[in-house]
Every structure is written in C-alpha cells, then in structure tokens.
Amino acid sequence: MAIIDVVRFDGLRNRDWLVYKFPSDELVYGTRLIVQQGQVAILVRGGAIADMFSPGAYTLTSENLPILKALVNLPYGGRTPFSVEVYFINTLVKLDVHWGTSDPIQLIDPKYHVKLRVRAFGQMGMRIVDAKEFFSQLVGAIPFGDLVKIDKINEYYRGILVIKVKAAIAGAIIEAKISALDISTQLEAISAKVKEQISSSFLTYGMTVVNFFIESINFPDEDFAQINKLLEDRAAFEIMGEERYLTKRALDVYEGAANNKGGTAGAFVAGGLGLGAALNLGAAMQKRVGNPLDPGKSAFCTTCGAKLPPKAKFCAECGTKVVAVSAFCECGAKLSKTAKFCPECGKKVGGETNEPGQGDPT
C-alpha cells in the first residue's frame, strides 16, 4: 500500500469545477492536508462527514481529527493507516444559472381581466456559503479522482429555480396589480421581489443568491390582441358616444350574421329579423346594458358631431340649433317629442318616451 504523505488539489486553470474527490482514501496518521484559498476540504468516513477544514496546512492527527484516536496502533510506529474520503469544494466560484420558463405561467391580467400566458427568462448567480450543507444535500457518489463541473450543478439548480420562479413571478404580478402593458417597466422591482422569495429556499442547499435578474417577460401576440381590442373599443366609445357606439356594434352583429349564412347567425337574417332588429338590438343594449366604460351620458351635435354641454340650445362648433330628441320606437327608430307616428314602421306613438333628455344623444 502506497503511503499518501500529502493530500492537496490545486484546482483547474479555468476554475470550471465545484467538487473534487481525492484519488485515494488510504491515508496514514500524520498525512499532510493542504487546502488552497477559495476551498474547503471535507473528510468523510463511513458515509458521514467526519470533519471540515478551511484554507491552510494541517497534519492529520488525533488532535484535529478525533476519529483517529481509536485508530492509533503502535506497531505501525505512529504511521497508522486509516481510510477516509477527502473532498475539495470550490467556495470562490459563482454559479451563473441561465433560466427560462419552458411552459407559460397562466394568470389573469389584474387590470384588463384577460387570461395571460406569461413566459420569462433571465439569470441568477449563486455561491456556496455552507459547504457541509451543500455537500449533504447535493453531492452523491463520485468516483475517486473525479470532479463535478459547474454545468452539472447548474442543470440541477435550473429545474428547482424555474419551479420557484414561476410561482414568485405570478405572485409579484398579482400582488402589485401589474398589467401586461406595464410589466416591462417593472422588471427590476419584480426581480427584487422574486430574489427575496427564492433566497431562503436556496439557503437550505448551502447556497446564497448573489444576484437575480429577469431579462424579459413576454406574452403571445393573441393575449396582447385581446387587450388591444378592449382599448380600441374604449376609444371608439369615448369618441362616438354611447348611442352611436351601440348602434355600430349592432350593425357589426348584423353584418357578421349576413356573412355567415350557414350558421345560427345566418338563420337570424334568413328569419326576416333584418336590419330593424339589429337597430332595435342596439337600442335595447343602450337601455339595459348602459355604458360599461363611462357611466355619464353625453349629447352630440347632429350636424358636426361635437359634444354639447348640458342645456345647450346651439352647437358651439357649427351653430346648429339643438333639437330635442329623446325616444325610440320599438323598431329602433328615433322619435321626436312631437311625433305621433313612427317614421320607420308607422306605429302610433303612445305612452311615455323611453329616454327623455336633451340634445341628440348620438
């Protein structure tokens, strides 16, 4: 049996290593152990950690390695052999883990209330702060003389990281009520929040999170299209006013029905309900649904479309006299206050009008 006088590992030039197992476990009483800067040495006997040594030079005796007290045998002249595995761990290197969510995070936009499929990617840096805990949690059976490179550890951590990051990102977005349209301006704040949440989890592996960055959070184009459609509808409503907007919506429904003659909508047209029913639908929408974006009601000039202030008698833009129109026939046609018969269907006007008011609410 060869006597191992010195146990040491000088590392790799590129520093691409995290754990190295010394080629032999046959040491003797008095063997020299040299631990370089940026390393710790862990001695393992019988599958359990016997001791750990920080940077420095040591002579392995019963004074610094208590397990030797029961092994000293005088016939060997004080050079009693013993079996112990020696692992060197790199505490200087920083692990840079690049991560990304292969599957999207499903959540509801807190502002627009549409379903979002969130994808994110970024980078995280870690360093070993508790070598014993790191060794106990992650280091398995390593052949003698072999080493564990950083990439192998990164792969393990990447899986753990993505699981925790997905939950943390979703929680940060919901808690802060960050909309999809605003999220690109909040990446730094979300990154800090996620780092805070995952740091405690990685301490259980003997690691500290040095930095954490979310480089991008993105969504499929279809998700953004839903939000853009809501914004377009809101802008149209504010520009056109309530009645014109609802009438346009009714006409859109009618047009869609006419172009889809083979389906249920086509049957709607084929049944003779036609344009009058579509306009009547717009009136019913105005009466029952109201304005989902602006609870107030507006009056507009029938000539130039300018918005009229309350109780206006003439349009401030074109000078047209304001005519009071405030009722609708059952067919959807507008009625003036003096009308006795509907100008569209000829039905006699009777009873109270539906929406008394001033000006043209178109």
Secondary structure, 3 states (H helix, E strand, C coil): CCCEEEECCCCCCCCCCCEEECCCCEEEEEEEEEECCCEEEEEEECCEEEEEECCEEEECCCCCCHHHHHCCCHHHCCCCEEECEEEEEECCCCEEEEEECCCCEEEECCCCCCEEEEEEEEEEEEEECCHHHHHHHHCCCCCCCCEECHHHHHHHHHHHHHHHHHHHHHHHHHHHCCCCCCHHHHHHHHHHHHHHHHHHHHHCCCEEEEEEEEEEEECCHHHHHHHHHHHHHHHHHHHHCHHHHHHHHHHHHHHHHHCCCCCHHHHHHHCCCHHHHHHHHHHHHHHHCCCCCCCCCCEECCCCCCEECCCCCECCCCCCECCCEEEECCCCCEEECCCCECCCCCCECCCCCCCCCCCECC
